Amino acid sequence: MEIAINQALQSIANPFLNGLMLALTELGDDILFIAVAVLLYWCINKRYAFQFLSVYFAGQACVEIIKTSVARPRPFTHDGVISIGDKTHGYSFPSGHSHSIANISTQLSIKTKKWYVILIGAFLTLTVMFTRIYLGQHFLTDTLVGMAIGVGMAFLVTYLFKFVGDKEEIIGYVLFPLAVILTFVFAFTGIANKGMMVMFGTVSAFAIGYALEKKFVNYDVKSDKWWKYIVKVVIGVAVIFAIKEGFKALIPLSSMAEGYGKYLVEMLVKEFARYFLLTFTAAFAMPALFKATKL
């Protein structure tokens, strides 16, 4: 039944629609989400940025765990459905793109309580869901469940932050060990994948990084000069990019290992450790640097 939906949408495919759908689907990419959160964290409101990312991470962790557990093949692996654009790696159920756009749309709707924000968010969410089916990357149920996780987590974790009040770092102290434990459980049982390890590395680092930053640094993100915001972003992005590129030196390390050992190196070092270091730098080290240099 769901294959027929993908086929029906692809029956109207043409070069113009293909290009439009490929562009619109990027609204649900997690890089955009994280970029917005980093700007919030360094320049606008650290606490809300922590909440913003915590909501996203909670939902994305659910998505990755469900993907691995269900292991549903993507639509383009079936006859009659093609992949328009690059084939998405990993499993199909649920849709990560649908989760991301629904997550951010719901969070902003809760924060602003503006009818036009709710309307725009709903429109963008439905648009991204449509593109994922049209492009042959997801089934209808994948997008519906992804959307439900995004909306549900936005309400659940937002309520949790209201409950803990100004002691939100408690959430970080809980998330950090939980994410680390799950990392090793999934890695050593052999069911971890790249997306899962990236997510757990990012979650654990941001959780403990935020808690430690609040306790030992407590940087005030408001600057007295507009140009300081630009300098912060440029320096922060440059440092993080340098760390990311530096980890490429670990590629020979994984090639030296074989079989299960190679798998563990790739999961725990190249993915988990790399994103842990990147995120901890962004959450703790950069605010400390900004405070020290009076940015």
C-alpha positions in Angstrom: 0.0 0.0 0.0 2.7 2.5 1.0 4.8 1.6 -2.0 1.9 2.8 -4.1 2.0 6.2 -2.5 5.7 6.6 -3.3 5.1 5.4 -6.9 2.1 7.8 -7.3 4.2 10.8 -6.2 7.1 9.8 -8.4 4.8 9.4 -11.4 4.7 13.2 -11.6 8.5 13.6 -11.3 10.3 16.0 -13.6 13.6 17.9 -13.4 12.1 21.1 -11.9 10.2 19.2 -9.2 13.2 17.1 -8.4 15.4 20.1 -7.9 12.7 21.8 -5.8 12.2 18.8 -3.6 15.9 18.3 -3.1 16.3 21.9 -1.9 13.2 21.8 0.4 14.2 18.6 2.0 17.3 20.2 3.4 15.0 22.2 5.8 15.0 19.0 7.8 18.7 18.4 7.9 20.2 18.2 11.4 23.2 20.4 10.4 20.8 23.4 10.1 19.3 22.6 13.4 22.6 22.4 15.2 23.9 25.6 13.5 20.9 27.5 14.9 21.5 26.1 18.3 25.2 27.0 18.3 24.3 30.6 17.4 21.8 30.7 20.3 24.3 29.2 22.7 27.2 31.6 21.9 25.3 34.8 21.2 21.7 34.9 22.5 20.6 32.6 25.4 22.6 29.7 26.7 19.8 28.2 28.8 17.3 28.2 25.9 20.0 26.8 23.6 20.5 23.9 26.1 16.8 23.3 26.2 16.6 23.6 22.4 19.3 21.0 21.8 18.2 18.7 24.6 14.8 18.4 23.1 16.3 17.7 19.7 18.8 15.1 21.1 16.1 13.3 23.0 14.0 12.9 19.9 17.0 12.0 17.6 18.2 9.4 20.1 14.7 7.8 19.9 14.9 7.9 16.1 18.3 6.2 15.9 17.4 3.5 18.4 14.1 2.7 16.6 15.8 2.7 13.2 18.3 0.1 14.4 15.7 -2.0 16.2 13.1 -2.0 13.3 15.7 -2.1 10.4 13.2 -1.2 7.7 14.6 -1.0 4.2 14.1 2.3 2.4 11.5 2.6 -0.4 14.1 2.9 -3.2 15.2 -0.7 -2.4 11.8 -1.9 -3.7 10.8 -2.3 -7.3 9.0 0.7 -8.8 10.6 3.3 -6.5 13.8 5.1 -7.3 16.1 7.4 -5.2 15.8 10.9 -6.6 19.2 12.4 -5.6 21.7 10.6 -3.4 20.6 7.5 -1.6 20.2 8.1 2.1 22.3 5.7 4.2 20.8 3.7 7.1 17.3 2.4 7.7 14.0 4.0 6.8 11.8 4.0 9.9 11.3 6.6 11.3 12.2 9.7 9.3 15.0 11.8 10.9 14.3 14.8 8.6 10.6 14.8 9.6 11.6 14.6 13.2 14.0 17.5 13.0 11.7 20.0 11.3 8.7 19.0 13.5 11.0 19.3 16.6 12.2 22.8 15.8 8.8 24.0 14.6 7.1 22.8 17.8 9.8 24.3 20.0 9.5 27.7 18.4 5.7 27.5 18.5 5.8 26.8 22.2 8.3 29.6 22.8 6.6 32.3 20.8 3.0 31.2 21.1 2.4 33.1 17.8 -0.3 31.8 15.4 1.8 32.6 12.4 4.8 30.7 13.8 2.6 27.7 14.4 1.2 28.0 10.8 4.6 28.3 9.2 6.0 25.5 11.3 3.2 23.2 10.3 3.6 24.1 6.6 7.3 23.5 6.7 6.9 20.2 8.5 4.4 18.8 6.0 6.5 20.1 3.2 9.6 18.2 4.4 7.5 15.1 5.0 6.2 15.3 1.4 9.7 15.6 0.0 11.0 12.6 1.8 8.3 10.4 0.3 8.6 12.0 -3.2 12.4 11.5 -3.2 12.0 7.8 -2.4 13.8 8.0 0.9 10.9 7.3 3.2 7.4 5.7 3.4 4.4 7.7 4.6 4.5 6.0 8.1 8.2 6.8 8.5 7.4 10.5 8.1 4.3 10.4 10.4 6.2 8.7 13.2 9.2 11.0 12.8 6.9 14.0 13.1 5.1 12.5 16.1 8.4 12.0 17.9 9.5 15.5 17.1 6.3 17.1 18.4 6.0 14.7 21.4 9.6 15.3 22.6 9.2 19.1 22.2 6.3 19.1 24.6 7.7 16.5 27.0 11.2 18.0 27.4 10.0 21.6 27.4 7.7 20.6 30.4 10.7 18.9 32.1 12.7 22.2 31.8 9.9 24.1 33.4 9.7 21.6 36.2 13.4 21.8 37.1 13.4 25.6 36.9 16.8 27.2 37.2 18.4 23.9 38.1 18.4 22.7 34.5 22.0 21.5 34.8 20.6 18.5 36.6 19.3 17.3 33.3 22.9 17.5 32.0 24.2 15.4 34.9 21.6 12.7 34.1 22.0 12.8 30.3 25.8 12.5 30.4 26.1 9.0 32.1 23.0 7.7 30.3 24.4 8.6 26.9 27.8 7.1 27.7 26.3 3.9 29.0 24.1 3.5 25.9 27.1 4.2 23.7 29.1 1.3 25.1 26.1 -1.0 25.2 25.2 -0.5 21.6 28.9 -0.5 20.4 29.9 -3.7 22.2 26.7 -5.6 21.2 27.5 -4.7 17.6 24.3 -2.9 16.8 25.6 0.7 16.8 25.8 2.7 13.6 27.4 6.0 12.6 24.3 8.1 13.2 23.8 6.6 16.7 27.4 7.2 17.8 27.4 10.8 16.5 24.3 11.5 18.4 25.5 9.9 21.7 28.8 11.7 21.4 27.1 15.0 20.9 24.4 14.4 23.6 26.9 13.4 26.3 29.4 16.2 25.6 26.8 18.9 25.4 25.1 17.7 28.6 28.2 17.7 30.7 29.7 20.7 28.9 26.7 22.9 29.7 26.6 21.8 33.4 30.3 22.4 33.9 30.2 25.8 32.0 27.4 27.0 34.2 29.3 26.0 37.4 32.8 27.1 36.5 32.6 29.6 33.7 29.1 31.2 33.6 29.8 33.2 30.5 27.4 36.1 29.8 26.6 35.8 26.0 25.6 39.4 25.7 28.3 41.6 24.1 28.7 45.4 24.2 29.7 45.6 20.5 27.9 44.1 17.5 31.2 43.0 15.9 32.0 40.8 18.8 29.2 38.4 17.9 30.7 38.0 14.4 34.2 37.4 15.9 32.8 34.8 18.3 31.1 32.8 15.6 34.1 33.0 13.2 36.6 31.9 15.9 34.2 29.2 17.3 33.5 27.7 13.9 37.2 27.8 12.9 38.2 25.9 16.1 35.5 23.3 15.7 36.3 22.8 12.0 40.1 22.4 12.9 39.2 19.6 15.4 36.9 17.9 12.9 39.6 17.9 10.2 42.3 16.8 12.7 40.4 13.6 13.4 40.9 12.6 9.8 44.4 11.5 11.0 42.6 8.6 12.7 41.5 7.1 9.5 44.8 5.0 9.2 44.2 3.9 12.8 40.9 2.1 11.8 42.5 0.6 8.7 45.1 -1.1 10.9 42.4 -2.9 12.8 40.4 -5.8 11.4 36.9 -7.2 11.8 35.3 -6.4 15.2 38.3 -4.3 16.3 37.9 -2.1 13.2 34.2 -1.7 14.0 34.9 -0.6 17.6 37.6 1.9 16.5 35.2 3.4 13.9 32.3 3.6 16.3 34.0 4.7 19.5 36.9 6.8 18.2 36.1 8.1 14.7 32.4 8.8 15.6 31.7 9.0 19.3 35.0 10.5 20.5 35.2 12.9 17.5 31.8 14.4 18.1 32.2 14.4 21.9 35.4 16.5 21.5 33.7 18.8 19.0 30.7 19.4 21.1 32.5 19.7 24.4 34.7 22.4 22.8 31.6 24.3 21.7 29.7 23.9 25.0 32.5 24.5 27.5 35.9 25.6 26.0 34.6 28.3 23.6 32.5 30.1 26.3 35.6 30.0 28.6 37.7 31.5 25.8 35.1 34.1 25.0 35.0 35.2 28.6 38.7 35.3 29.0 39.1 37.5 25.9 36.1 39.6 26.9 34.2 38.9 23.7 
